[in-house]
Amino acid sequence: MNGTQPSIEPIVREIEAAIAERGLRLDAIERVDATFANLRLGVAALVLATGVAALALDSIWAWGLPVEAVAFFVLVFRHADVLRRKERVTRALSFHERRHALVRNQWAGTGSIGERFEDGAHGYAADLDLFGRGSIFDLSCAARTWLGEDACAAWLLSAATSTEIRERQEAVRELERSLEFREALWVAAEPEVHAIDPRPLLDWARAPARIEHRNRVRFTAVALSIFTSTALALRFAENPWGGRLLGPALLVHAAFLLGFRKRADEATSGLDRADALLATYRESLEAIEGGSFESELLKRGRAALAPSSDARSRASRRVRKLHRIVEWLDNLHDFYLGASLGPLLLWKLQCALALEDWRETSGRELERWLARLGEFDALSGFAALAETHPGWAWPEPIDGGAPRIEAEDLGHPLLAPESCVRNDLRLGGETALMLVSGSNMSGKSTWLRSVGSAAVMAQAGAPVCARAMRMSSLRVVTSLRVVDSLADGASHFLAEVKRLKHALDVAETGAATLFLFDEILHGTNSRERAIGARALVRRLVERHAIGLVTTHDLALVALADELGARAVKSYFADHVEDGRMLFDYKLRPGVLATTNALAVMRSVGIDLDFQEV
């Protein structure tokens, strides 16, 4: 590794202290939790014993039952508050454990792995290990919501302008310093809410109203509920009016209920799992609205949620109201309310009317609010990455001019620091192509993935595994890990050709393009391979694309000679020591004139009598 990297020990000590402090708080709350659980059990046993005594011995024992019942319910509510505090401290502890995993390079599987974004047809996602366990997404995305994962994936999967890169970097660097805010945003989310798809909720919010003349319907529903309840009360009181009124009341009540049943169902569909989502969104929005930010991206995001000083206009206030209505609706799952009081009070219809009112006033804004929340969520993950990797660089965006990417001590972000060998990169301006030769296992493919990962992460707004970096806004296209497809009837060679065609199509649009090709066209004979590779790369360079091409086929080295000053040649070397193949993974200028295929075969035990052909 080149250069001196900042020590991580100060941040390790700070994180371990935070973990220890949250651990002590959790232990204390767990003791309180156990105390309340025992008290509830004891009071419940006392209520049972008092009830038995009152029945078996003397009714005088019954005087204690109301007092004991009140005591039990007080304990239940106080215990619920303790459990909520316990959950929040548990989430806070997990926040700092994620930080510790990042700084200790033990992060695989602790973030979001983004398997739902895996797409073999994408221009570079699979080649650069963007998604899956131990991926760039797993490393850089600590999103607690589906929306945060969406934002992070969108940034990693597409190019960004210089302005967008600067704004994201500014926001990430501010959040890197805002540890308290990031912890609050993490704690606001229930642990599994990131796996709940919010699209049904958003579809519901965008849908048109199902119930018209709602004030009239609401008044009628309340009047019917009162009328029917009164008739029932009179009937149970054996009042003669009860017998006369109950039949007509029930008939009209049932007809009204059935008449609006379908519209009430339509007005409440799509909200089956909304309770947990809205609880998280409400608290997350409150955290954002309560923050004070300096970067433009964060200030715009907060302003979109709290456009004025009027608390009633805030997104969190309106989401809180929706959450309360959804909780009322969920109460129908209670047996007594759902089976008896629910129909009598026309509970579902009343909830549907309240939901329709909310949808009319706020429904079309929900998606905009949640998009802003997703941005904060994604940026916070990048901030955690920056905080725990102090030696990584903030890429400097280059405005205009010819495509360019330059880096000092560039390494692969997924490699452990002790095994990550870094190299320098200069590409752009007069130099459009780097042809990289080298033997098998020498580091050629890893080098291309290092360059591609840095370009993708830089444009997302994240820091990169380098000492310094400058780059233009670039469309990244790759052909590194091409596989055939039995389902589509595509051979390996055809799959690679399609990938190369995509790269050419992107460059033909005039977009600044970075191409990364590993062992180009190796699925055909060497003569046609050399002809095809030369023609393809020449066309890309003519379209002002820049890129790297690896090969251990010496016949392709002539490609660099044909391009003259527009191409540079580099190689990775190896040597044999005590019968073992050794590599230093350092990039050198020039061309490697030897190969190691036979040595590799011997190293795994294939000891044949190799003869020159």
Backbone torsions as a table, in degrees:
resi	resn	phi	psi	omega
1	MET	NA	132.1	-179.4
2	ASN	-87.1	151.0	173.5
3	GLY	78.8	167.2	178.7
4	THR	-100.5	125.5	-178.8
5	GLN	-93.9	142.8	178.1
6	PRO	-60.7	146.4	178.3
7	SER	-70.3	139.6	177.8
8	ILE	-95.4	-3.7	-174.7
9	GLU	-61.6	-39.3	177.5
10	PRO	-58.3	-43.9	-179.3
11	ILE	-72.2	-31.9	175.9
12	VAL	-61.1	-45.0	179.8
13	ARG	-63.9	-41.0	179.7
14	GLU	-64.1	-42.5	-179.3
15	ILE	-66.7	-44.0	-179.3
16	GLU	-64.7	-33.9	175.7
17	ALA	-66.5	-41.2	178.4
18	ALA	-64.2	-40.7	178.2
19	ILE	-63.5	-43.5	-179.9
20	ALA	-62.9	-42.4	-178.9
21	GLU	-64.7	-44.5	178.4
22	ARG	-66.9	-33.2	178.2
23	GLY	-64.8	-41.5	177.3
24	LEU	-64.2	-41.7	177.6
25	ARG	-62.1	-40.8	-180.0
26	LEU	-65.1	-40.9	178.1
27	ASP	-60.7	-42.3	-179.6
28	ALA	-64.4	-43.2	-179.7
29	ILE	-67.9	-35.0	178.4
30	GLU	-64.7	-34.1	175.9
31	ARG	-66.9	-41.4	176.7
32	VAL	-64.3	-40.4	178.0
33	ASP	-58.2	-46.7	179.6
34	ALA	-63.3	-37.7	178.6
35	THR	-62.9	-47.4	179.5
36	PHE	-64.2	-39.0	178.8
37	ALA	-61.3	-42.6	178.9
38	ASN	-67.3	-40.2	178.5
39	LEU	-63.3	-42.1	177.9
40	ARG	-61.3	-43.4	179.5
41	LEU	-63.6	-42.5	-179.8
42	GLY	-65.2	-43.9	179.6
43	VAL	-66.4	-38.3	177.7
44	ALA	-61.7	-41.6	177.7
45	ALA	-64.7	-37.9	178.7
46	LEU	-65.3	-41.3	177.2
47	VAL	-60.4	-43.6	179.9
48	LEU	-63.8	-45.2	-179.3
49	ALA	-64.0	-40.7	179.4
50	THR	-64.9	-40.1	178.9
51	GLY	-64.0	-41.7	178.4
52	VAL	-65.5	-42.2	-180.0
53	ALA	-64.1	-39.3	-179.6
54	ALA	-64.8	-36.8	-179.5
55	LEU	-77.2	-39.9	-171.6
56	ALA	-89.1	-29.4	-172.9
57	LEU	-108.9	-67.9	-174.8
58	ASP	-158.0	143.2	-177.8
59	SER	-65.6	-13.4	179.6
60	ILE	-62.2	-25.1	178.8
61	TRP	-66.7	-22.8	-174.7
62	ALA	-67.6	-17.4	-177.6
63	TRP	-62.0	-26.1	-178.2
64	GLY	-79.7	-16.5	-175.6
65	LEU	-61.7	-47.8	179.5
66	PRO	-59.2	-41.6	179.8
67	VAL	-62.8	-44.1	-179.4
68	GLU	-66.8	-38.3	179.1
69	ALA	-64.1	-43.4	177.6
70	VAL	-61.3	-43.0	179.5
71	ALA	-60.6	-40.7	-179.6
72	PHE	-63.2	-46.5	-177.8
73	PHE	-68.9	-32.5	174.2
74	VAL	-62.3	-43.6	177.7
75	LEU	-62.0	-40.0	180.0
76	VAL	-60.3	-47.2	-178.1
77	PHE	-69.1	-38.8	178.5
78	ARG	-67.6	-38.2	179.3
79	HIS	-66.1	-37.7	178.0
80	ALA	-61.0	-38.5	177.4
81	ASP	-65.7	-39.5	177.1
82	VAL	-63.2	-42.3	-179.8
83	LEU	-64.6	-36.4	176.9
84	ARG	-65.2	-42.7	178.4
85	ARG	-65.4	-37.0	177.9
86	LYS	-62.7	-43.3	179.1
87	GLU	-62.5	-40.8	-178.3
88	ARG	-68.0	-40.3	177.7
89	VAL	-67.4	-36.1	176.8
90	THR	-62.1	-41.9	178.1
91	ARG	-66.3	-40.3	177.9
92	ALA	-61.6	-39.7	177.6
93	LEU	-63.0	-41.5	179.5
94	SER	-66.0	-30.4	176.7
95	PHE	-61.6	-47.0	-178.4
96	HIS	-75.5	-27.9	174.5
97	GLU	-66.9	-35.7	174.7
98	ARG	-64.4	-43.1	176.3
99	ARG	-59.2	-42.3	-179.9
100	HIS	-65.1	-40.3	178.7
101	ALA	-63.1	-38.3	179.0
102	LEU	-66.7	-47.4	-174.6
103	VAL	-71.5	-25.5	178.8
104	ARG	-95.4	6.8	179.8
105	ASN	57.7	40.5	176.7
106	GLN	-123.7	37.9	-169.1
107	TRP	-88.3	-13.9	-173.8
108	ALA	-56.5	122.1	179.3
109	GLY	88.0	-1.8	-179.2
110	THR	-94.4	-12.5	179.1
111	GLY	-104.7	-154.5	174.8
112	SER	-95.1	126.7	-175.3
113	ILE	-89.3	-15.2	170.7
114	GLY	65.6	35.1	-178.1
115	GLU	-62.4	-24.5	-179.4
116	ARG	-73.1	-10.8	179.0
117	PHE	-96.8	-4.0	-178.3
118	GLU	-63.0	128.0	-176.7
119	ASP	-148.3	106.1	-178.7
120	GLY	-63.4	-19.3	-178.4
121	ALA	-86.0	-8.5	-179.4
122	HIS	-68.1	154.4	-173.2
123	GLY	-65.2	-23.2	-178.9
124	TYR	-154.1	-5.3	-171.3
125	ALA	-56.4	-50.3	-178.3
126	ALA	-69.6	-39.7	-178.0
127	ASP	-62.8	-33.7	-175.8
128	LEU	-99.5	10.4	178.4
129	ASP	55.6	50.3	-177.6
130	LEU	-72.4	-36.0	-173.8
131	PHE	-127.9	157.7	-178.4
132	GLY	110.6	172.3	179.1
133	ARG	-64.2	133.9	-179.0
134	GLY	74.4	21.1	-176.3
135	SER	-96.9	177.2	175.0
136	ILE	-62.3	-37.9	178.3
137	PHE	-65.0	-43.5	178.3
138	ASP	-60.0	-39.4	-179.8
139	LEU	-70.0	-45.1	-167.9
140	SER	-102.0	-15.3	-176.4
141	CYS	-107.5	113.0	174.8
142	ALA	-113.3	30.9	-175.9
143	ALA	-60.4	140.7	179.5
144	ARG	-101.7	-1.2	179.4
145	THR	-131.7	157.9	174.3
146	TRP	-57.1	-38.4	-177.6
147	LEU	-67.4	-38.6	176.5
148	GLY	-64.6	-40.3	175.8
149	GLU	-62.5	-42.0	178.1
150	ASP	-58.6	-46.2	-178.0
151	ALA	-64.5	-45.6	-179.4
152	CYS	-62.2	-45.2	-179.7
153	ALA	-64.3	-41.2	-179.7
154	ALA	-61.4	-40.1	179.8
155	TRP	-69.1	-36.7	180.0
156	LEU	-74.7	-22.5	-174.1
157	LEU	-96.5	2.6	-177.0
158	SER	-146.7	158.5	177.5
159	ALA	-73.3	162.7	178.7
160	ALA	-136.0	153.4	176.2
161	THR	-76.5	164.3	177.9
162	SER	-59.5	-38.5	179.1
163	THR	-63.5	-44.2	179.2
164	GLU	-63.1	-40.9	-180.0
165	ILE	-62.5	-45.9	-179.5
166	ARG	-62.6	-42.9	-179.1
167	GLU	-63.8	-41.4	179.5
168	ARG	-67.3	-42.3	178.5
169	GLN	-61.0	-44.2	179.6
170	GLU	-60.2	-42.2	179.9
171	ALA	-67.4	-43.0	-179.2
172	VAL	-64.4	-40.8	-179.0
173	ARG	-67.5	-33.1	175.3
174	GLU	-69.1	-42.8	179.6
175	LEU	-68.6	-28.5	176.1
176	GLU	-57.7	-35.9	179.8
177	ARG	-84.8	-13.8	-174.4
178	SER	-99.0	66.0	-175.9
179	LEU	-62.4	-40.8	-177.9
180	GLU	-62.7	-41.2	179.2
181	PHE	-66.4	-43.7	-179.0
182	ARG	-62.8	-38.5	177.6
183	GLU	-65.3	-41.5	179.3
184	ALA	-62.6	-40.4	179.9
185	LEU	-66.4	-38.2	178.2
186	TRP	-66.7	-46.3	-176.6
187	VAL	-66.1	-27.9	-177.8
188	ALA	-64.4	-24.1	-172.7
189	ALA	-95.1	132.8	171.4
190	GLU	-65.5	146.3	-169.4
191	PRO	-54.5	-38.9	-173.7
192	GLU	-102.7	8.7	-174.6
193	VAL	-68.9	-23.2	-179.7
194	HIS	-65.1	-19.0	-179.5
195	ALA	-91.1	-2.5	-178.8
196	ILE	-92.4	121.6	-178.6
197	ASP	-72.2	120.0	-179.4
198	PRO	-84.2	-1.1	-175.1
199	ARG	-62.1	-38.6	174.3
200	PRO	-59.0	-38.8	177.5
201	LEU	-64.5	-43.3	179.9
202	LEU	-68.1	-37.4	176.1
203	ASP	-62.6	-41.7	177.3
204	TRP	-61.3	-43.9	-176.6
205	ALA	-64.4	-33.0	-178.1
206	ARG	-83.4	-17.3	-173.7
207	ALA	-68.8	151.9	177.8
208	PRO	-71.6	161.2	179.5
209	ALA	-63.8	143.3	-179.7
210	ARG	-100.7	-20.6	-175.3
211	ILE	-119.8	121.1	179.0
212	GLU	-95.5	164.7	178.4
213	HIS	50.8	51.8	-170.7
214	ARG	-65.4	-36.5	179.7
215	ASN	-63.3	-39.7	177.9
216	ARG	-65.9	-43.5	179.8
217	VAL	-64.5	-40.9	-179.3
218	ARG	-64.0	-44.0	178.7
219	PHE	-61.9	-43.4	179.9
220	THR	-63.6	-41.7	-179.1
221	ALA	-63.5	-44.1	179.1
222	VAL	-63.8	-44.5	-179.5
223	ALA	-61.9	-42.6	179.2
224	LEU	-65.0	-41.4	-180.0
225	SER	-62.0	-42.3	179.1
226	ILE	-66.0	-44.0	-178.0
227	PHE	-62.7	-47.3	-177.8
228	THR	-68.3	-39.8	179.0
229	SER	-64.2	-40.0	178.2
230	THR	-64.0	-43.6	178.8
231	ALA	-61.1	-40.8	178.7
232	LEU	-65.1	-42.5	-179.7
233	ALA	-62.7	-43.4	178.2
234	LEU	-63.8	-37.1	-179.4
235	ARG	-65.7	-43.5	-179.7
236	PHE	-70.3	-25.3	177.1
237	ALA	-84.2	2.6	179.5
238	GLU	60.2	30.6	173.9
239	ASN	-78.9	136.5	-177.7
240	PRO	-59.9	-28.9	178.3
241	TRP	-66.8	-25.5	178.4
242	GLY	-62.2	-44.2	179.7
243	GLY	-65.4	-34.7	-178.8
244	ARG	-74.6	-35.4	-173.0
245	LEU	-91.4	-25.7	-170.3
246	LEU	-63.5	-44.7	-178.4
247	GLY	-59.8	-55.6	177.9
248	PRO	-60.3	-37.6	-179.0
249	ALA	-63.2	-45.8	179.8
250	LEU	-65.1	-38.2	-179.0
251	LEU	-63.9	-49.8	-179.9
252	VAL	-65.0	-40.0	-179.3
253	HIS	-61.1	-46.9	-179.0
254	ALA	-65.3	-40.5	179.6
255	ALA	-63.5	-42.3	179.5
256	PHE	-65.6	-42.5	-180.0
257	LEU	-62.1	-47.1	-179.8
258	LEU	-67.2	-33.0	-178.6
259	GLY	-66.2	-30.9	-178.5
260	PHE	-107.1	4.8	-175.5
261	ARG	-61.6	-47.6	-177.0
262	LYS	-64.0	-44.1	-179.4
263	ARG	-67.7	-33.9	176.2
264	ALA	-66.7	-39.8	177.2
265	ASP	-63.0	-43.2	179.6
266	GLU	-65.2	-37.6	-178.4
267	ALA	-70.4	-22.1	-177.2
268	THR	-109.1	0.7	-179.4
269	SER	-73.4	145.9	-178.3
270	GLY	93.8	3.1	-176.9
271	LEU	-114.5	21.5	-174.3
272	ASP	-62.5	-39.3	-178.0
273	ARG	-115.6	24.2	-174.0
274	ALA	-76.9	-19.7	-175.2
275	ASP	-59.4	-53.2	-179.0
276	ALA	-64.8	-39.9	179.2
277	LEU	-60.3	-50.3	-175.4
278	LEU	-67.7	-33.1	176.1
279	ALA	-62.3	-43.8	178.1
280	THR	-67.3	-46.2	-178.6
281	TYR	-61.6	-42.0	-178.6
282	ARG	-60.2	-50.6	-176.7
283	GLU	-69.2	-36.3	178.4
284	SER	-65.2	-43.7	178.2
285	LEU	-63.6	-37.6	177.1
286	GLU	-62.0	-40.1	179.2
287	ALA	-63.7	-41.9	-179.9
288	ILE	-67.8	-45.6	-179.2
289	GLU	-63.5	-29.4	-180.0
290	GLY	-84.0	-4.4	-178.5
291	GLY	-84.1	162.0	175.4
292	SER	-124.5	117.6	-171.0
293	PHE	-122.0	153.7	-179.6
294	GLU	-111.3	-33.2	-178.4
295	SER	-70.5	147.1	-174.4
296	GLU	-62.2	-42.6	-177.8
297	LEU	-62.6	-43.9	179.9
298	LEU	-70.4	-38.0	178.2
299	LYS	-64.4	-42.1	178.0
300	ARG	-64.0	-39.5	178.9
301	GLY	-63.1	-44.3	178.9
302	ARG	-66.1	-39.8	-179.6
303	ALA	-63.2	-32.7	178.4
304	ALA	-67.4	-24.6	-178.5
305	LEU	-93.5	-30.4	-179.7
306	ALA	-132.2	76.4	-172.7
307	PRO	-70.4	-12.4	-179.2
308	SER	-149.0	175.9	179.5
309	SER	-78.0	-9.3	179.5
310	ASP	-72.8	113.0	-177.1
311	ALA	-60.1	-28.6	-177.7
312	ARG	-68.0	-21.0	-179.3
313	SER	-87.9	-6.9	-176.5
314	ARG	-69.4	145.6	-179.2
315	ALA	-61.3	-41.4	-177.7
316	SER	-62.7	-37.8	-179.9
317	ARG	-64.0	-42.1	-178.3
318	ARG	-74.7	-34.3	175.9
319	VAL	-69.4	-35.6	176.1
320	ARG	-59.2	-42.1	179.7
321	LYS	-63.7	-42.6	177.4
322	LEU	-62.7	-41.6	179.5
323	HIS	-61.0	-40.5	179.7
324	ARG	-63.7	-41.4	179.1
325	ILE	-64.9	-41.6	179.2
326	VAL	-63.5	-37.3	176.3
327	GLU	-64.0	-40.6	175.4
328	TRP	-59.3	-43.2	180.0
329	LEU	-63.5	-40.8	-179.5
330	ASP	-67.3	-20.0	177.9
331	ASN	-63.7	-17.4	177.4
332	LEU	-63.9	-19.1	178.0
333	HIS	-72.0	-16.0	173.9
334	ASP	-68.0	136.1	-172.8
335	PHE	-60.2	-48.1	-174.1
336	TYR	-68.1	-43.6	180.0
337	LEU	-69.6	-43.0	-177.2
338	GLY	-68.5	-37.0	-173.5
339	ALA	-92.6	-22.2	-175.3
340	SER	-127.2	-69.3	-175.9
341	LEU	-66.2	-32.4	-179.3
342	GLY	-55.1	-56.9	177.9
343	PRO	-62.7	-37.8	-177.9
344	LEU	-64.6	-41.2	-178.2
345	LEU	-89.2	-0.1	-176.0
346	LEU	52.5	46.1	-170.8
347	TRP	-60.6	-47.6	-176.9
348	LYS	-63.9	-39.8	178.6
349	LEU	-64.8	-40.9	178.5
350	GLN	-63.1	-40.8	176.5
351	CYS	-64.6	-40.7	179.4
352	ALA	-62.3	-39.9	178.2
353	LEU	-64.5	-42.3	178.2
354	ALA	-65.1	-38.3	177.9
355	LEU	-66.2	-39.4	178.6
356	GLU	-63.9	-39.9	176.6
357	ASP	-61.5	-44.5	-179.5
358	TRP	-64.6	-43.6	-178.3
359	ARG	-62.0	-37.3	-178.7
360	GLU	-67.7	-36.1	-176.2
361	THR	-90.9	-29.8	-171.7
362	SER	-131.0	-9.0	-171.2
363	GLY	-57.4	-42.1	-175.6
364	ARG	-75.1	-11.7	178.8
365	GLU	-93.4	-14.2	-174.9
366	LEU	-59.5	-44.6	-178.2
367	GLU	-61.7	-39.5	178.9
368	ARG	-65.4	-42.2	178.4
369	TRP	-61.7	-45.7	-176.1
370	LEU	-70.4	-29.8	175.1
371	ALA	-62.8	-41.6	177.7
372	ARG	-65.3	-41.2	177.1
373	LEU	-59.8	-42.9	179.0
374	GLY	-60.0	-39.0	178.7
375	GLU	-63.1	-46.6	178.1
376	PHE	-60.2	-40.7	-178.4
377	ASP	-63.2	-46.0	-179.4
378	ALA	-68.1	-43.5	-179.8
379	LEU	-63.3	-33.4	178.4
380	SER	-65.0	-35.0	176.1
381	GLY	-64.9	-43.0	176.2
382	PHE	-62.6	-35.9	179.8
383	ALA	-64.7	-39.4	177.2
384	ALA	-64.2	-38.3	177.2
385	LEU	-63.0	-44.9	-179.6
386	ALA	-64.5	-42.4	-178.2
387	GLU	-62.2	-38.8	-174.1
388	THR	-92.3	-0.8	176.4
389	HIS	-130.0	68.4	-173.7
390	PRO	-63.4	-18.7	179.9
391	GLY	-85.6	-4.2	-179.6
392	TRP	-81.5	154.1	-172.9
393	ALA	-97.7	154.0	169.6
394	TRP	-96.1	109.5	-177.0
395	PRO	-60.4	139.4	177.3
396	GLU	-91.5	116.2	179.1
397	PRO	-69.4	142.9	178.0
398	ILE	-108.0	125.5	180.0
399	ASP	-90.3	129.1	172.3
400	GLY	63.4	-172.2	179.3
401	GLY	73.8	-172.6	-179.2
402	ALA	-69.1	149.7	178.1
403	PRO	-57.4	140.9	-176.4
404	ARG	-152.7	144.0	169.8
405	ILE	-146.0	125.3	-177.5
406	GLU	-134.9	141.9	-179.8
407	ALA	-152.9	147.0	173.5
408	GLU	-112.4	134.3	179.3
409	ASP	52.5	54.6	-179.4
410	LEU	-85.9	129.9	178.8
411	GLY	-131.2	178.4	179.9
412	HIS	-88.7	128.3	-174.3
413	PRO	-68.2	-18.9	-176.4
414	LEU	-92.4	-5.0	178.4
415	LEU	-87.2	146.9	175.6
416	ALA	-64.2	143.0	-176.8
417	PRO	-53.5	-37.2	-177.0
418	GLU	-71.4	-17.8	179.5
419	SER	-112.8	4.3	-177.4
420	CYS	-90.7	109.5	176.6
421	VAL	-93.4	129.3	-173.8
422	ARG	-106.5	152.3	179.3
423	ASN	-139.0	164.2	179.1
424	ASP	-94.1	154.1	-179.3
425	LEU	-135.6	132.8	172.5
426	ARG	-136.6	111.0	-177.4
427	LEU	-146.1	130.6	-179.1
428	GLY	127.8	172.4	-176.0
429	GLY	69.7	-122.7	179.3
430	GLU	-74.0	-30.4	-177.9
431	THR	-93.1	114.1	-177.5
432	ALA	-104.9	-19.2	-173.3
433	LEU	-135.9	136.4	167.3
434	MET	-114.6	115.9	177.0
435	LEU	-95.4	118.7	-173.9
436	VAL	-110.6	116.1	176.2
437	SER	-105.5	170.8	-179.1
438	GLY	155.3	162.1	-178.9
439	SER	-80.2	176.9	178.9
440	ASN	-62.9	140.8	175.9
441	MET	68.5	12.9	-175.5
442	SER	-84.1	-13.3	176.3
443	GLY	119.9	8.1	-176.7
444	LYS	-62.8	-51.3	-177.2
445	SER	-64.9	-40.0	178.5
446	THR	-62.4	-37.1	178.8
447	TRP	-63.0	-43.4	178.5
448	LEU	-64.3	-40.1	178.9
449	ARG	-68.6	-32.0	175.9
450	SER	-62.8	-45.3	179.4
451	VAL	-64.5	-47.6	-179.1
452	GLY	-63.1	-42.6	179.5
453	SER	-62.2	-41.7	-179.8
454	ALA	-63.6	-43.0	-179.8
455	ALA	-63.1	-41.9	-178.0
456	VAL	-69.5	-46.7	-178.8
457	MET	-66.9	-36.7	179.1
458	ALA	-61.5	-43.1	-177.5
459	GLN	-74.7	-21.3	174.2
460	ALA	-74.2	-20.2	-178.6
461	GLY	105.9	6.9	-177.9
462	ALA	-94.1	161.1	171.6
463	PRO	-71.3	163.9	-176.9
464	VAL	-125.8	157.6	-178.8
465	CYS	-78.3	78.4	-179.8
466	ALA	-160.3	163.3	175.5
467	ARG	-82.5	-31.3	176.9
468	ALA	-159.5	152.8	-178.7
469	MET	-158.3	142.2	172.8
470	ARG	-133.8	140.2	179.4
471	MET	-158.9	152.0	172.1
472	SER	-80.9	168.6	169.9
473	SER	-70.7	122.8	-171.1
474	LEU	-131.6	140.7	167.4
475	ARG	-86.5	119.0	-177.2
476	VAL	-93.1	129.9	175.0
477	VAL	-132.5	140.7	-174.1
478	THR	-137.0	158.2	167.5
479	SER	-145.7	85.5	-173.2
480	LEU	-120.4	-38.3	-173.1
481	ARG	-135.3	66.3	-175.6
482	VAL	-84.4	135.5	177.1
483	VAL	-125.5	153.4	177.3
484	ASP	-79.3	172.5	-178.5
485	SER	-137.4	109.1	177.2
486	LEU	-66.5	-37.2	-178.1
487	ALA	-62.6	-40.8	-178.1
488	ASP	-91.5	-1.8	-179.3
489	GLY	66.7	31.6	-177.6
490	ALA	-108.4	124.7	176.3
491	SER	-73.1	169.1	177.2
492	HIS	-58.4	-44.5	-177.7
493	PHE	-64.5	-43.2	179.2
494	LEU	-64.4	-40.2	178.2
495	ALA	-61.5	-40.0	178.7
496	GLU	-67.5	-41.9	179.6
497	VAL	-60.8	-40.2	177.6
498	LYS	-63.1	-39.1	178.8
499	ARG	-65.4	-41.4	178.8
500	LEU	-66.9	-35.9	177.2
501	LYS	-63.0	-39.4	177.2
502	HIS	-61.9	-43.4	178.9
503	ALA	-60.6	-42.3	179.4
504	LEU	-66.1	-39.4	179.3
505	ASP	-62.5	-40.1	179.1
506	VAL	-64.3	-46.0	-179.9
507	ALA	-64.3	-35.2	-179.1
508	GLU	-65.5	-20.9	178.9
509	THR	-74.3	-10.7	-177.5
510	GLY	91.1	-2.0	179.1
511	ALA	-70.1	142.2	174.7
512	ALA	-61.2	122.3	-168.4
513	THR	-126.0	137.8	171.8
514	LEU	-114.4	115.5	179.8
515	PHE	-107.4	142.3	-179.1
516	LEU	-132.8	108.3	-175.7
517	PHE	-119.9	126.0	179.5
518	ASP	-107.1	118.1	178.8
519	GLU	51.3	60.5	-173.1
520	ILE	-59.1	132.5	176.0
521	LEU	54.9	38.5	-178.2
522	HIS	-78.3	4.1	178.7
523	GLY	-90.8	9.3	179.5
524	THR	-133.3	-179.1	-176.3
525	ASN	-71.2	158.7	-171.5
526	SER	-62.7	-34.1	-178.1
527	ARG	-66.6	-52.4	-179.4
528	GLU	-68.1	-31.0	177.7
529	ARG	-62.2	-47.0	-179.6
530	ALA	-63.3	-42.1	-179.5
531	ILE	-64.5	-48.8	-178.0
532	GLY	-64.7	-42.9	-178.9
533	ALA	-64.2	-43.6	179.6
534	ARG	-60.5	-46.8	-177.7
535	ALA	-64.2	-42.8	-177.7
536	LEU	-65.4	-50.1	-177.5
537	VAL	-66.0	-38.4	177.8
538	ARG	-59.2	-43.6	179.1
539	ARG	-63.0	-42.4	179.4
540	LEU	-62.5	-43.1	179.0
541	VAL	-65.3	-38.1	177.2
542	GLU	-63.5	-27.8	178.7
543	ARG	-89.1	16.2	176.2
544	HIS	66.0	24.0	171.7
545	ALA	-81.9	154.9	175.5
546	ILE	-123.5	153.7	-178.8
547	GLY	-178.8	178.5	178.9
548	LEU	-123.7	139.6	177.4
549	VAL	-130.5	126.7	177.8
550	THR	-101.6	152.9	175.8
551	THR	-163.5	149.8	163.7
552	HIS	-116.7	14.8	174.2
553	ASP	-92.0	108.8	-174.6
554	LEU	-64.3	-20.1	179.5
555	ALA	-66.7	-23.1	-178.3
556	LEU	-85.5	-10.2	180.0
557	VAL	-63.2	-27.3	178.9
558	ALA	-60.5	-20.8	178.7
559	LEU	-58.6	-41.7	179.8
560	ALA	-66.7	-37.0	178.9
561	ASP	-65.0	-37.1	-179.9
562	GLU	-65.3	-34.2	-177.6
563	LEU	-84.3	-8.9	175.1
564	GLY	61.9	-129.3	-175.2
565	ALA	-68.2	-14.6	-179.8
566	ARG	-77.2	-5.3	-177.9
567	ALA	-131.6	146.6	172.8
568	VAL	-123.1	151.3	-179.8
569	LYS	-112.6	132.5	178.2
570	SER	-138.7	162.7	-179.7
571	TYR	-152.0	159.0	171.8
572	PHE	-109.4	134.2	-175.0
573	ALA	-105.8	170.3	174.5
574	ASP	-146.8	166.0	172.1
575	HIS	-152.5	159.2	-178.1
576	VAL	-103.3	130.8	179.7
577	GLU	-138.3	118.5	-177.7
578	ASP	55.1	39.7	177.2
579	GLY	78.0	4.9	-179.6
580	ARG	-111.4	142.4	176.2
581	MET	-80.7	127.3	179.9
582	LEU	-123.7	144.9	-178.2
583	PHE	-133.0	143.3	174.6
584	ASP	-106.7	-7.1	175.3
585	TYR	58.1	26.3	177.3
586	LYS	-97.1	133.7	-179.3
587	LEU	-83.1	128.5	-178.3
588	ARG	-121.7	151.2	175.7
589	PRO	-74.6	146.0	177.8
590	GLY	112.0	-160.0	-175.5
591	VAL	-128.5	136.3	174.3
592	LEU	-80.9	122.6	-175.1
593	ALA	-96.1	2.0	179.9
594	THR	-124.1	163.2	176.6
595	THR	-128.0	167.5	-175.9
596	ASN	-128.6	18.6	-175.3
597	ALA	-59.0	-44.0	-179.0
598	LEU	-67.5	-36.2	178.7
599	ALA	-65.6	-38.4	177.7
600	VAL	-64.2	-42.1	178.2
601	MET	-59.5	-44.0	179.4
602	ARG	-65.7	-34.6	-176.0
603	SER	-65.7	-23.2	179.2
604	VAL	-101.8	9.1	174.2
605	GLY	101.0	4.0	176.7
606	ILE	-87.8	86.1	-174.8
607	ASP	-103.1	83.4	-178.4
608	LEU	-103.3	172.0	176.5
609	ASP	-89.4	83.3	-177.6
610	PHE	-70.8	128.2	179.2
611	GLN	-122.7	148.5	179.9
612	GLU	-66.5	135.6	177.9
613	VAL	-120.0	NA	NA
